[in-house]
Amino acid sequence: GGPVPPLAGLASTTFDDHMSPYVALEERSMDEQLHAASADATVDARGERPVFVSSTNLFIYMKNSITRCTALTREKTFYLLQRAFQKKLRSYAAVLERKLPGTVGGGQNAAYRIPPGEEITICHVIDTCEYCADTVEALEDLIRDKIGDKYKEKIDMGEEQGAFQDVTAKSIRVLVSGLEQRLDAPLKEISRTNWSTFDMVGEESSYVRSMHLTVHPVVVQVRELIPSSYFRSFCDKFALTFASTYYRTLVGLKRISEAGTQQLLLDVYSIKTLLLKLPVLEAEKKTSSAGGGGGTQRHHHHANINTNLSGGSTIAPAMYTKMVNKEFRKIEVMLKLVGSPKDMLIDMFRAQWDCSMDTGAMAYDFTTILMLKGIPRAEHASMLEILGVEAGEMTTGGVGADSTMTANIQALQEKGSDVAAKVNADLNQMRQRVDDFRKAFR
């Protein structure tokens, strides 16, 4: 039996030289799958999280394709097939990205409007991307395991894994922006209210209720559907962007009476309380109007929520709480200063405002407070002088646009998104899943 190995090798090499039509045929089949995936929103909910059926189908096809190919050759053709997989996986990441809603407006301030109910699709995109990123790792190991020695070093699907992680990061940005868009109406209500003649502090304003009703169901839905690490990233980003928008809305008002500041402080407290609870919000425990059946299902959901999340799921992460309190303290201090007596304003500003910022930004923030108090412009320069800053130093800009506060918030957001972009679900869990996939592939 001496001559057999060279013969097998020879057959395989000859075979490899004529195999480009074979690879092309496999590519065509995968292209058909990708084409169908664009329009197909069917979800497979049997696993830990719902994923698009098109993703599991694509990997099953690739696994079978490997079996077909390695039965004949483990050399050049298999390597070319692997290259085809890489191309199709990047295309599939693009298919998933196209399932996200388009932008409203352009440029840097591109925002997303999520049609009612579409947040569920975005969560499915996140879950599918996570499943794909994990499975790509298992696929890469399988190929490296089976391919001829001279190709082993060349197998690297990191870029494909990255493509899915990028779509995840974008999906979280879309969820945040979409929820912010839905709060446009209540924010406009703040701007339309005449706070300068406001004289009766009552219960929280109606815009606060609208915000609660808008935010609560979306957050509960997202929490149920996506991995907890991504959900935390969503909460962080939403709380930061919203606090910054809320601040800009308030400093953009023309003038606020003393009673107006009291009312707004009441509103701010209620909204801060809502945001502090974001990471642990649960579905309202009402009995469903759909009769007994609906009620049971709701309870089943609750059991699910609590088992899915860590035992301490009723308490928001300490870092998150600290961040929300910090952002809202700026809003609260600004309103307290606007409502304070004029003769105490400078001392209170020095004591309570962040005076470590550059004097230009400080002058801008102080002037904003003077305007909201309705102090005549003629008095601004002398008050700024007592504060110890020159009116000429003032950094100008849109409403609070150049205020260091806003800049700081944006810097924090960008830093946060860089980190979160590559956040992967709890690593041990992921390793476990990769091992499971690997076993499934064998």
VENZI-V511559 format. One record per residue. N is the residue number from 1. SS is DSSP state (H for helix, E for strand, - for the rest). PHI is phi in degrees with one decimal (999 if undefined). Layout:
# VENZI-V511559
N|SS|PHI  N|SS|PHI
This chain:
# VENZI-V511559
1|-|999  2|-|-57.7  3|-|-72.9  4|H|-61.5  5|H|-53.1  6|H|-57.2  7|H|-61.4  8|H|-59.2  9|H|-60.6  10|H|-63.4  11|H|-58.4  12|H|-63.0  13|H|-66.0  14|H|-58.9  15|H|-57.5  16|H|-58.2  17|H|-66.4  18|-|-112.3  19|-|-98.9  20|H|-61.5  21|H|-62.1  22|H|-63.6  23|H|-63.2  24|H|-61.0  25|H|-65.0  26|H|-62.1  27|H|-61.0  28|H|-61.5  29|H|-62.1  30|H|-68.0  31|H|-60.6  32|H|-62.0  33|H|-62.7  34|H|-63.9  35|H|-62.2  36|H|-65.9  37|H|-63.1  38|H|-58.6  39|H|-96.5  40|-|-92.7  41|-|-109.0  42|-|-63.3  43|E|-116.0  44|E|-98.9  45|-|-102.4  46|-|-77.7  47|-|-80.7  48|-|-64.2  49|-|-138.2  50|-|-67.5  51|E|-129.0  52|E|-65.3  53|H|-56.4  54|H|-58.0  55|H|-73.5  56|H|-65.0  57|H|-60.9  58|H|-63.3  59|H|-70.0  60|H|-63.6  61|H|-60.9  62|H|-62.9  63|H|-61.5  64|H|-65.1  65|H|-62.7  66|H|-62.7  67|H|-60.7  68|H|-61.5  69|H|-70.6  70|H|-68.7  71|-|-65.0  72|-|-104.1  73|-|-155.4  74|-|-118.0  75|-|-104.8  76|H|-53.7  77|H|-61.6  78|H|-62.7  79|H|-63.6  80|H|-65.2  81|H|-63.7  82|H|-62.2  83|H|-63.4  84|H|-63.6  85|H|-58.2  86|H|-57.2  87|H|-62.3  88|H|-71.1  89|H|-67.1  90|H|-65.2  91|H|-64.5  92|H|-67.8  93|H|-60.0  94|H|-68.0  95|H|-60.4  96|H|-65.6  97|H|-62.8  98|-|-70.4  99|-|-79.7  100|-|-82.0  101|-|-66.8  102|-|-78.7  103|E|-84.8  104|E|-110.3  105|-|76.4  106|-|-127.4  107|H|64.2  108|H|-64.3  109|H|-95.0  110|-|-55.8  111|E|-117.5  112|E|-119.7  113|-|-108.5  114|-|-96.9  115|-|-60.0  116|-|-49.5  117|-|85.2  118|H|-71.3  119|H|-61.1  120|H|-64.9  121|H|-60.3  122|H|-63.0  123|H|-64.2  124|H|-63.1  125|H|-62.9  126|H|-60.4  127|H|-63.9  128|H|-67.3  129|H|-62.3  130|H|-67.6  131|H|-59.1  132|H|-66.1  133|H|-59.8  134|H|-67.1  135|H|-70.3  136|H|-58.7  137|H|-63.7  138|H|-65.7  139|H|-63.2  140|H|-59.2  141|H|-62.9  142|H|-61.6  143|H|-64.8  144|H|-60.9  145|H|-65.1  146|H|-96.2  147|-|-79.5  148|-|-57.2  149|H|-51.2  150|H|-71.0  151|H|-103.1  152|H|-52.5  153|-|-65.5  154|-|-83.8  155|-|-84.8  156|-|-150.4  157|-|-108.2  158|H|-58.5  159|H|-65.5  160|H|-67.9  161|H|-61.0  162|H|-59.7  163|H|-61.4  164|H|-70.3  165|H|-65.5  166|H|-64.9  167|H|-66.7  168|H|-60.5  169|H|-59.9  170|H|-65.6  171|H|-60.2  172|H|-66.8  173|H|-61.4  174|H|-65.1  175|H|-60.3  176|H|-63.8  177|H|-64.4  178|H|-64.5  179|H|-69.2  180|H|-62.3  181|H|-57.1  182|H|-69.9  183|-|-96.2  184|H|-54.8  185|H|-61.6  186|H|-60.9  187|H|-67.7  188|H|-65.7  189|H|-61.7  190|H|-61.9  191|H|-65.4  192|H|-79.8  193|-|-71.3  194|-|-87.6  195|-|-76.5  196|-|-73.7  197|-|-106.7  198|-|-64.8  199|-|-135.8  200|-|-129.8  201|-|-82.4  202|-|-122.5  203|-|-77.2  204|-|-59.8  205|-|-65.6  206|H|-64.8  207|H|-64.0  208|H|-65.6  209|H|-61.7  210|H|-59.2  211|H|-62.5  212|H|-57.2  213|H|-65.5  214|H|-81.9  215|H|-72.6  216|H|-53.0  217|H|-62.9  218|H|-65.4  219|H|-64.0  220|H|-60.9  221|H|-60.2  222|H|-64.2  223|H|-60.6  224|H|-69.3  225|H|-96.9  226|-|-115.7  227|-|-56.7  228|H|-62.1  229|H|-66.2  230|H|-71.4  231|H|-64.1  232|H|-61.6  233|H|-61.4  234|H|-61.0  235|H|-62.6  236|H|-56.9  237|H|-66.1  238|H|-65.1  239|H|-60.4  240|H|-65.5  241|H|-63.2  242|H|-65.6  243|H|-58.9  244|H|-67.6  245|H|-66.5  246|H|-62.7  247|H|-60.4  248|H|-61.2  249|H|-63.8  250|H|-69.4  251|H|-74.3  252|-|-84.7  253|-|-71.9  254|-|-75.6  255|-|-156.4  256|-|-124.6  257|-|-74.5  258|H|-61.8  259|H|-63.6  260|H|-59.6  261|H|-67.3  262|H|-62.3  263|H|-63.1  264|H|-65.2  265|H|-63.6  266|H|-63.4  267|H|-61.8  268|H|-60.2  269|H|-61.5  270|H|-66.1  271|H|-71.8  272|H|-62.3  273|H|-60.4  274|H|-61.4  275|H|-64.5  276|H|-62.7  277|H|-89.1  278|H|-44.3  279|H|-64.1  280|H|-124.2  281|-|-64.3  282|-|-124.2  283|-|-61.1  284|-|-58.8  285|-|-87.7  286|-|-91.9  287|-|-76.8  288|-|-70.6  289|-|-73.3  290|-|-79.1  291|-|85.4  292|H|-50.0  293|H|-53.2  294|H|-59.4  295|H|-61.9  296|H|-60.8  297|H|-59.6  298|H|-60.6  299|H|-65.3  300|H|-59.2  301|H|-58.1  302|H|-64.5  303|H|-56.2  304|H|-60.1  305|H|-55.5  306|H|-70.9  307|H|-80.3  308|H|-65.7  309|-|-104.3  310|-|-61.7  311|-|-52.7  312|-|-86.8  313|-|-71.6  314|-|-89.0  315|-|-117.2  316|-|-67.6  317|-|-57.0  318|H|-58.5  319|H|-62.5  320|H|-65.4  321|H|-57.7  322|H|-62.2  323|H|-64.6  324|H|-63.8  325|H|-59.3  326|H|-65.0  327|H|-63.6  328|H|-77.3  329|H|-60.5  330|H|-59.9  331|H|-67.3  332|H|-64.3  333|H|-62.8  334|H|-58.6  335|H|-67.5  336|H|-63.7  337|H|-66.8  338|H|-62.8  339|-|-87.3  340|-|-83.6  341|-|-62.1  342|H|-56.8  343|H|-71.6  344|H|-102.6  345|H|-59.4  346|H|-63.5  347|H|-62.5  348|H|-66.3  349|H|-62.0  350|H|-60.0  351|H|-74.7  352|H|-111.0  353|-|-85.1  354|-|-76.3  355|-|-93.6  356|-|-85.7  357|-|-71.1  358|-|-67.3  359|H|-62.6  360|H|-60.9  361|H|-67.4  362|H|-65.3  363|H|-61.1  364|H|-63.3  365|H|-64.2  366|H|-64.8  367|H|-63.5  368|H|-57.9  369|H|-65.8  370|H|-60.4  371|H|-63.2  372|H|-64.8  373|H|-77.7  374|-|79.7  375|-|-77.5  376|-|-54.5  377|H|-54.3  378|H|-58.4  379|H|-92.2  380|H|-61.3  381|H|-57.9  382|H|-67.5  383|H|-69.2  384|H|-63.4  385|H|-64.0  386|H|-62.1  387|H|-67.1  388|-|99.7  389|-|-126.8  390|-|-87.6  391|H|-60.0  392|H|-67.0  393|H|-76.8  394|-|-58.2  395|-|-79.6  396|-|-94.8  397|-|167.4  398|-|-66.0  399|-|-57.1  400|-|62.9  401|-|-62.0  402|-|-101.0  403|-|-63.5  404|H|-56.8  405|H|-55.6  406|H|-64.1  407|H|-60.7  408|H|-61.8  409|H|-60.2  410|H|-65.2  411|H|-60.6  412|H|-61.4  413|H|-61.9  414|H|-63.4  415|H|-60.9  416|H|-59.9  417|H|-72.6  418|H|-61.7  419|H|-67.0  420|H|-68.7  421|H|-57.0  422|-|-103.6  423|-|-60.3  424|-|-113.0  425|-|-58.6  426|-|-34.2  427|H|-59.1  428|H|-60.4  429|H|-58.4  430|H|-64.9  431|H|-55.1  432|H|-57.8  433|H|-66.5  434|H|-60.4  435|H|-61.9  436|H|-60.8  437|H|-61.2  438|H|-59.5  439|H|-63.5  440|H|-64.2  441|H|-74.7  442|-|-60.6
